[in-house]
Each structure stands twice: as structure tokens, then as C-alpha cells.
């Protein structure tokens, strides 16, 4: 490879690697009052709740979090069913029990069906879930449940909070988790569950509020454009954007606010997500609403409004179960310790190559960086993978395999060069000698990893699949990427043997 081509290849690949590394590791805020945030790939990656890491303030940590189970209308927990049934039974079997109490107990028995039939985790209200006919879950309920899942997923995708996740539990419930470092967890989890269309109203209370009515061929989009959140200093805002017609309607509702205060209500379904007391007329195209919001709660309120405006709605309402605190199972510093262990391994391997092979260490460095960045993008991009102990170990094993294979190839080339061959023929012969050994080893490990993935339990399957990715990337980087950068870097050296720290064997004269 000529020096010009080598220089072009090295500059281009270096810029590419630095760009991808920036996207993977760097997060920052930008715009007016730092209103927008660029989230790194690592920050958006799903994370194992068992991993904890102490934050700069030393009080909170990533890992674990707060979670709640959402029960769709017509679905209750087995515990709630048992407690209700026990209370009704006690009344029905008590001394002097009325016929109405007995009937209420029997009706409750008939009202719900266990799910699953054996060892039920939830109970389904037959009329709501099964419909008037049939003994299986109705298509209408299935469609509404799927729509609710899509809404929750759309909200979660826009939150971009490390460790936040959505799970379907027991067939017909949702479990939503927010990481421990976000504030006001009960408030966040309740807001997140609101279903229904967005609407406006005004009055003295949410229950008696006069709701916005629409003319022919009108809907809420003729009045409201959308909502977003922003933070200025330590104050967080929910910003609601109105159309010209919406601005005029709000001005009309608050025209007499100076004489008698008026409260504006912003509804999602039947829930008032914002109550704003107006002491004077409001005539603005964008209304910035503050209060006791944190940046997180403001964001959730805004995206709850925005998804209610712009996402197909579910016919189900969701009730929120008890909010549970989940601590990091492996300790508050587990995440940091894993990162440190990975960094030490990477730096140690790189240092070894520079000490042992001098300039040839650059070939391994570029190859290792390519491996690392592709692995990060893969774990982020594949839905069922997450950042946890399993993926850390699998990625580190793949990186170690890459290093071992590079050592094997470099030592093979060293022997060829020591025997008197030119550096070019030594490289060719060294790779030829090692190729099939490395190839067969990677194929065997790859097959073992993916066979394990298909037959293993969840935790082991994640490890096996990630290891399979690491093995595949290790083989590619060792046999192709390292060789490419070897050729590109070595083209600038006048003494190629010295560049690689290779020496000829000295033969003694008889």
C-alpha cells in the first residue's frame, strides 16, 4: 500500500472511529437554555437494574429503581381478588347474613376468571375482558391492550432515561420501571399510565370543568399543536403550543380572570395532568407552565400530552399498583467497577502490544477500537440485549480472544521474519499459517455460543448471544482489520522490522 493511500485510509478511519466513539460515549445539552439533549448510545442503552453506580452528588445511583404494575380496566391482581373475596365471604357467612350479602359473594365468584387457570397471577373480569359472548379474551380487548402497549412504548422511547423499561407481565399487565436517580417516582409512574385523548377545559374544579367542544370537521389538533418540556436554570417548564384558534379560545376563557380567577385544565382522558390558575387574561401562542416540576416530571407531563395528541389511543384505562423500590442487586458501585475493569483490560492489552511490538501496536489498537464500538452499537441496537454483567463479560471475552489471536499471528510473522524472509513475505506466510486455526476456533466458538443461546435460560442466553457476536467480530478484526491497519501503518516505516520490533536470527560461524 502506497504512503498516500495509507495516509488517506488512516485519516478517514480515524475520523470515523472518533465520530462513532463520540456518539457512543458523549452526552450534552444544547440550544436555548440547554433545552435539547444529545444522548449518547451508552446513555440510551437498556441497563441491567442489578448494576449500580454512585452519581456525582453521592446521594442517588443508577441501578435498581422504582417500578409499578399497571392493571388494565377489567384486570386485577390475584392478591386483590383474594382479599376482596375473603371480605365478602366473611360477611356472607357471618351471623345474620342477608341474602344480598350471599348474592354479592356468589356474583363476585362468577364475575372473574383466573389467569392462567392454574396458579393464577391475575383475574380477568369476564364482562370487560371476554365480552358478552365467549369464554376467551375478546379481540377488542386484545386490540386495546396492544394499543396501550404502543402508547407506553412511544412514551418510553421519547424519555431516553437510562434504565427505564417496559415489560408485559402475566399476559395482561404492564410493569414500568424508572431508575432510582429520577425524582418524584410515584408522580412519574402515575403520569405515565394516563390513557385517553387530550382535551382542554376551564372552571372551578376538574369534575365540573367546561370541556372544549368542536365544530363540524374540527378536532383537538385545530386548537393545540403539541407539548414539550424545557429547563431554564433550576426551573422546569411544560410548554403547550396552541394554534391561532386555540390561542383565541384560551383568551376567551380567561377574559374575565382579572375579576374572578379561572382555572384551566389540561386533560388526558379523565385525568387532569395540568391545573393552571389564571389571574389575568392569557393570550399567548405558547404557554410555559412551571410549578413544582423537576426536569423529569416536566418531560413526562409534556410527552403524556403530546402522545395523547399524536398517537392512536387505547380504549383501556390503566390503574397503578403499589410503587416498589428495587435496589441494585450487585451493589451501588457495580456499574462503575465493571467499566473500570473493562478499561483496565483494554489499556493493559494495548500497552502489552506497544511494548512487545512497538509500532505494530497501532494495528491492534485500531482493531480493538473497531471491535469495541461495533459491540456497543450491537448491544444498543438489538432489542433483547442490555448492558449488564452478562454482556460485559461476553464482550470482554471476545476482546481477549481478539488479543490472543493477534498475538498468535504476530508471533507467527516474527518467526518467519527471523528465519530470513522479507517482511512482506513474512506477513503473508504468518497469516497463512494461522488462518485456518483461527478460523476453525472462531467457528467452533460461534456454533457453541448460538447453540447455547437457543437452549439456555434468559440470563445465560443473553451471555451466549453476546459472546457469539464478540467471537464473530473477533475473527473479522483479527484476520482482516488488524492486517489492514498493519499494512497501512507500516508503509510509513523505513525499517519495517524495527517498526514491528522483529529481529533476524544471528547465525554463528563455525
C-alpha positions in Angstrom: 0.0 0.0 0.0 1.4 3.4 -1.0 2.0 6.1 1.6 -0.7 8.4 0.1 -3.3 5.6 0.2 -2.2 4.6 3.7 -2.4 8.2 4.9 -5.9 8.6 3.4 -7.1 5.4 4.9 -5.7 6.1 8.3 -7.1 9.7 8.4 -10.5 8.6 7.1 -10.8 5.7 9.5 -9.5 7.7 12.5 -12.2 10.4 11.8 -14.8 7.7 11.5 -13.7 5.9 14.7 -13.6 9.2 16.7 -17.1 10.2 15.4 -18.6 6.9 16.4 -16.8 7.0 19.7 -18.3 10.5 20.3 -21.8 9.2 19.6 -21.3 6.2 21.8 -19.8 7.9 24.9 -20.6 11.7 24.9 -23.9 13.3 26.1 -24.5 17.0 26.2 -27.2 19.7 26.3 -27.6 22.4 23.7 -29.9 25.1 22.4 -31.5 28.0 24.1 -31.4 27.4 27.9 -30.0 23.9 27.1 -33.4 22.9 26.1 -32.3 19.9 23.9 -30.2 17.0 24.9 -27.9 14.8 22.7 -28.0 11.4 24.3 -25.0 9.1 23.8 -25.6 5.5 22.7 -24.3 4.3 26.1 -26.8 6.5 27.9 -29.7 5.3 25.9 -28.8 1.6 26.2 -31.0 -0.6 28.3 -29.3 -1.4 31.5 -29.5 -4.2 34.0 -31.2 -3.0 37.2 -28.7 -5.0 39.2 -25.9 -2.6 38.3 -25.5 0.5 40.5 -23.2 3.5 40.1 -22.9 6.4 42.6 -23.5 9.7 40.9 -21.5 12.9 41.4 -23.7 14.1 44.3 -23.1 10.9 46.1 -26.8 10.5 47.1 -28.5 8.6 44.3 -27.4 5.9 42.0 -28.2 4.3 38.7 -29.3 0.7 39.1 -32.4 -0.6 40.7 -35.2 2.0 40.6 -38.9 2.4 41.2 -41.5 0.2 39.4 -45.2 -0.3 39.4 -47.6 -2.7 37.7 -50.3 -1.2 35.5 -53.6 -3.1 35.5 -55.9 -2.5 32.5 -59.6 -2.0 33.2 -61.1 -5.4 33.9 -57.8 -6.9 35.3 -57.0 -7.2 39.0 -54.2 -8.9 40.9 -54.6 -12.3 42.5 -53.9 -10.7 45.9 -56.7 -8.1 45.4 -59.1 -10.8 44.3 -58.3 -12.9 47.3 -58.7 -10.1 49.7 -62.0 -8.9 48.2 -63.4 -12.4 48.1 -62.3 -13.1 51.7 -64.1 -9.9 52.9 -67.3 -10.8 51.1 -67.2 -14.3 52.3 -66.8 -13.2 55.9 -69.9 -11.0 55.6 -71.9 -13.7 53.7 -71.1 -16.4 56.3 -71.4 -14.2 59.3 -74.2 -14.5 61.8 -77.4 -13.0 60.5 -76.0 -12.6 57.0 -78.6 -11.2 54.5 -79.5 -12.8 51.1 -78.0 -9.7 49.4 -74.6 -10.4 51.1 -74.7 -14.0 49.9 -75.7 -13.0 46.4 -72.9 -10.4 46.3 -70.4 -13.1 47.3 -71.6 -15.5 44.6 -71.8 -12.8 42.0 -68.1 -11.9 42.7 -67.2 -15.6 42.3 -68.8 -15.6 38.9 -67.5 -12.1 37.9 -63.9 -13.0 37.5 -61.9 -15.8 35.7 -58.4 -16.8 36.9 -55.5 -16.3 34.5 -53.7 -18.6 34.0 -56.2 -21.2 35.1 -53.5 -22.9 37.3 -51.6 -20.8 39.8 -53.3 -17.5 38.6 -51.4 -14.3 38.9 -54.3 -12.1 37.8 -58.1 -12.3 37.5 -60.0 -11.1 34.4 -63.4 -9.6 34.6 -65.4 -11.7 32.2 -67.8 -9.0 31.0 -65.0 -6.5 30.3 -62.3 -8.8 29.0 -64.3 -11.7 27.5 -67.1 -9.6 26.2 -70.8 -10.6 26.2 -70.1 -13.8 24.3 -67.3 -16.3 24.6 -65.0 -17.6 27.3 -61.7 -16.3 25.8 -60.2 -12.9 25.7 -62.0 -10.8 23.1 -60.4 -9.4 20.0 -61.4 -5.9 21.1 -59.6 -6.3 24.5 -56.5 -7.7 22.7 -56.5 -4.7 20.3 -56.9 -2.2 23.2 -54.2 -3.9 25.2 -51.8 -3.7 22.2 -52.7 0.0 21.6 -51.9 0.7 25.3 -48.6 -1.1 24.9 -47.8 1.0 21.8 -48.6 4.2 23.7 -46.4 3.3 26.7 -43.6 2.2 24.4 -43.8 5.5 22.4 -43.6 7.5 25.7 -40.7 5.4 26.9 -38.8 5.7 23.6 -39.0 9.5 24.0 -38.0 9.6 27.6 -34.4 8.4 26.9 -33.7 7.8 30.5 -31.1 5.3 31.5 -32.6 2.2 33.0 -36.3 3.0 32.2 -38.1 0.0 30.8 -41.5 -1.5 29.9 -42.4 -5.2 30.4 -45.6 -7.2 29.8 -46.2 -9.2 32.9 -48.6 -12.2 33.5 -50.0 -11.8 30.0 -52.2 -8.7 30.5 -50.4 -6.3 32.8 -47.6 -3.9 32.3 -44.6 -3.2 34.5 -42.9 0.1 34.1 -39.6 0.9 35.8 -37.8 4.2 36.2 -34.2 4.3 37.5 -33.5 5.5 41.1 -31.9 8.8 40.2 -35.1 10.3 38.7 -37.2 12.2 41.1 -40.8 12.0 42.3 -41.2 8.4 41.3 -44.9 7.9 42.3 -45.8 11.0 40.3 -43.8 9.9 37.3 -45.3 6.4 37.3 -48.9 7.7 37.7 -48.5 10.3 34.9 -47.0 7.6 32.7 -50.1 5.5 33.0 -52.7 8.0 31.8 -54.6 6.9 28.7 -57.2 8.7 26.6 -57.5 11.7 24.3 -56.2 15.1 25.1 -58.7 17.9 25.9 -59.0 21.3 27.4 -61.4 22.7 29.9 -62.0 25.6 32.4 -63.9 26.1 35.6 -63.5 25.8 39.3 -62.8 22.1 39.5 -61.7 19.3 37.2 -65.0 17.4 37.8 -67.2 20.3 36.8 -64.9 21.9 34.2 -66.5 23.0 30.9 -64.7 21.0 28.2 -63.7 22.3 24.8 -66.3 21.4 22.2 -65.6 21.1 18.5 -67.4 22.4 15.4 -68.0 20.3 12.3 -64.8 18.9 10.8 -62.8 20.0 13.9 -60.7 18.2 16.4 -58.2 19.0 19.1 -55.4 19.5 16.5 -57.3 22.6 15.3 -56.6 24.1 18.8 -53.3 22.5 20.1 -50.1 21.8 18.2 -48.2 19.9 20.8 -46.2 20.0 24.0 -42.6 19.8 25.1 -40.6 20.5 28.2 -37.7 22.8 28.8 -35.5 23.8 31.7 -34.1 27.3 32.5 -31.7 27.4 35.3 -33.2 25.3 38.1 -36.8 25.8 36.8 -38.5 23.2 34.6 -41.4 24.1 32.3 -44.1 22.3 30.4 -44.7 24.3 27.1 -48.0 23.8 25.4 -48.2 25.2 21.8 -51.6 26.5 20.5 -52.8 27.2 17.0 -54.4 30.6 16.3 -57.8 29.2 17.0 -56.6 27.6 20.3 -54.9 30.9 21.4 -58.2 32.7 20.8 -60.2 30.1 22.8 -57.8 30.4 25.8 -58.0 34.2 25.7 -61.8 33.9 25.6 -61.9 31.6 28.6 -59.6 33.8 30.7 -61.0 37.2 29.6 -62.6 37.8 33.0 -59.8 36.2 35.0 -58.7 39.6 36.5 -62.2 39.9 38.2 -62.6 36.2 39.2 -59.8 33.8 38.8 -60.3 31.0 36.3 -58.6 27.6 36.3 -57.5 26.0 33.1 -57.4 22.2 32.9 -55.4 20.1 30.5 -56.9 16.6 30.4 -55.6 13.2 29.2 -58.7 11.0 29.3 -60.4 11.8 32.6 -57.1 12.8 34.3 -56.2 16.5 34.7 -52.4 16.5 34.1 -52.2 20.3 34.5 -54.3 22.7 36.5 -53.4 26.3 35.8 -54.9 29.2 37.8 -55.2 32.4 35.7 -55.4 35.7 37.5 -55.4 37.7 34.2 -56.2 37.1 30.6 -53.9 34.6 28.8 -53.2 35.5 25.1 -50.1 33.5 24.1 -49.4 31.1 21.3 -47.1 29.1 23.6 -47.9 28.7 27.3 -45.0 28.0 29.6 -46.2 26.3 32.8 -44.0 25.9 35.8 -44.6 24.8 39.3 -43.1 22.0 41.3 -41.8 20.3 38.2 -38.4 18.7 38.0 -36.9 18.2 34.6 -38.1 14.6 34.7 -41.7 15.3 35.7 -42.0 18.1 33.2 -40.7 15.8 30.5 -43.3 13.1 31.4 -46.2 15.6 31.6 -45.2 17.0 28.2 -44.8 13.7 26.4 -48.0 12.4 28.0 -49.9 15.3 26.4 -48.0 15.0 23.1 -48.6 11.3 22.7 -52.2 11.7 23.7 -52.4 14.2 20.8 -50.4 12.3 18.2 -50.8 8.6 19.0 -53.8 6.3 18.4 -55.5 5.9 21.7 -56.4 2.7 23.6 -60.0 2.1 24.9 -58.5 0.9 28.2 -57.8 2.9 31.3 -54.9 1.8 33.5 -54.7 1.6 37.3 -51.4 1.8 39.0 -50.4 -0.8 41.6 -48.1 -0.2 44.5 -44.9 1.6 43.7 -42.0 -0.7 44.6 -38.4 0.3 45.2 -35.9 -2.0 43.6 -32.3 -1.6 44.7 -29.2 -2.5 42.7 -28.8 -6.2 43.4 -25.0 -6.2 42.9 -24.2 -3.0 44.8 -24.1 0.7 44.3 -20.7 0.7 42.5 -21.2 -2.4 40.4 -21.6 -0.5 37.1 -18.5 1.7 37.8 -16.4 -1.3 38.8 -17.3 -3.1 35.6 -16.4 -0.1 33.5 -13.1 0.2 35.3 -12.4 -3.5 34.9 -13.1 -3.2 31.1 -10.9 0.0 30.8 -8.1 -1.7 32.7 -8.3 -4.8 30.5 -8.3 -2.7 27.3 -5.4 -0.4 28.4 -3.4 -3.4 29.6 -3.8 -5.3 26.4 -3.0 -2.2 24.3 0.1 -1.5 26.4 1.3 -5.0 26.0 1.1 -4.8 22.2 3.0 -1.5 22.2 5.8 -2.8 24.4 6.1 -6.1 22.6 5.5 -5.0 19.0 6.2 -1.2 19.1 4.5 0.5 16.1 2.5 -2.7 15.4 0.6 -1.9 18.5 -1.3 0.7 16.4 -2.8 -2.1 14.2 -4.1 -3.8 17.3 -5.4 -0.5 18.8 -7.4 0.3 15.7 -8.7 -3.2 15.5 -9.7 -3.2 19.2 -11.5 0.1 18.9 -13.4 -1.1 15.9 -14.4 -4.2 17.9 -15.5 -2.2 21.0 -17.6 0.4 19.1 -19.3 -2.3 17.0 -20.1 -4.3 20.1 -21.6 -1.2 21.8 -23.8 -0.4 18.7 -24.9 -4.1 18.5 -25.9 -4.2 22.2 -27.8 -0.9 21.8 -29.4 -1.9 18.5 -30.6 -5.5 19.3 -33.8 -5.2 21.3 -33.4 -8.1 23.7 -29.8 -7.2 24.7 -29.0 -4.9 27.6 -25.9 -3.6 29.4 -25.3 -6.0 32.3 -22.8 -8.4 33.8 -23.5 -11.0 31.1 -22.9 -8.6 28.2 -19.8 -7.1 29.9 -18.2 -10.5 30.5 -19.1 -11.7 27.0 -17.7 -8.5 25.4 -14.5 -8.8 27.5 -14.0 -12.4 26.5 -14.5 -11.5 22.8 -11.9 -8.7 23.2 -9.5 -11.1 25.0 -9.9 -13.6 22.1 -9.1 -10.9 19.6 -5.9 -10.1 21.5 -4.8 -13.7 21.8 -5.4 -14.2 18.0 -3.4 -11.1 17.2 -0.5 -12.3 19.4 -0.6 -15.7 17.6 -0.4 -14.0 14.2 2.2 -11.5 15.2 4.4 -14.2 16.7 4.0 -16.4 13.6 5.1 -13.5 11.4 8.0 -12.8 13.8 9.3 -16.4 13.3 9.1 -16.1 9.5 11.0 -12.8 9.6 13.6 -14.2 12.0 14.2 -17.0 9.5 15.3 -14.6 6.8 12.2 -13.7 4.8 11.2 -10.2 3.9 8.6 -8.5 6.0 6.0 -8.8 3.2 6.5 -12.5 2.7 6.7 -13.0 6.4 3.3 -11.4 6.9 1.8 -13.4 4.1 3.3 -16.7 5.4 2.4 -15.9 9.0 -1.3 -15.2 8.3 -1.4 -18.3 6.0 -0.1 -20.5 8.8 -2.5 -19.2 11.4 -5.6 -18.6 9.2 -7.3 -22.0 9.5 -6.5 -22.4 13.2 -8.1 -19.0 14.0 -10.9 -19.6 11.6 -11.8 -23.1 13.0 -11.5 -21.8 16.6 -14.0 -19.0 15.9 -16.4 -21.2 14.0 -16.4 -23.7 16.9 -17.0 -21.0 19.5 -19.6 -19.3 17.3 -21.6 -22.5 17.0 -21.3 -23.3 20.7 -22.5 -19.8 21.6 -25.5 -19.8 19.4 -26.5 -23.4 20.3 -26.3 -22.3 23.9 -28.4 -19.2 23.1 -31.3 -21.3 21.7 -31.4 -23.8 24.6 -30.4 -21.7 27.6 -32.4 -19.7 30.2 -32.7 -15.9 29.8 -29.5 -14.8 31.6 -27.3 -17.4 30.0 -28.9 -16.9 26.6 -28.0 -13.1 26.7 -24.4 -14.0 27.6 -24.3 -16.7 24.9 -25.7 -14.4 22.1 -23.4 -11.5 23.1 -20.4 -13.9 23.2 -21.4 -15.2 19.7 -21.3 -11.6 18.4 -18.0 -11.0 20.1 -16.5 -14.1 18.6 -17.7 -13.2 15.1 -16.2 -9.7 15.5 -13.0 -11.1 17.0 -12.4 -13.3 13.9 -13.2 -10.5 11.5 -11.0 -8.0 13.3 -8.1 -10.4 13.8 -8.0 -11.7 10.2 -9.0 -8.6 8.3 -9.0 -5.3 10.3 -5.6 -5.9 12.1 -4.0 -6.9 8.8 -5.3 -3.8 7.0 -4.0 -1.4 9.7 -0.7 -3.3 9.8 -0.2 -2.6 6.1 -1.4 1.0 6.4 0.8 1.9 9.5 3.9 0.0 8.3 4.0 1.8 4.9 5.5 4.9 6.7 8.4 3.0 8.3 11.8 2.9 6.6 12.9 -0.1 8.7 9.9 -2.3 8.8 11.5 -4.9 11.0 12.3 -2.3 13.7 8.8 -0.8 13.3 7.4 -4.2 14.4 10.2 -4.9 16.9 11.2 -8.0 14.8 14.8 -9.2 14.7 16.7 -11.6 12.4 18.3 -14.7 13.9 22.0 -14.4 14.2 23.9 -17.4 12.9 27.3 -18.2 14.5 30.2 -19.0 12.1 32.0 -22.3 12.6 
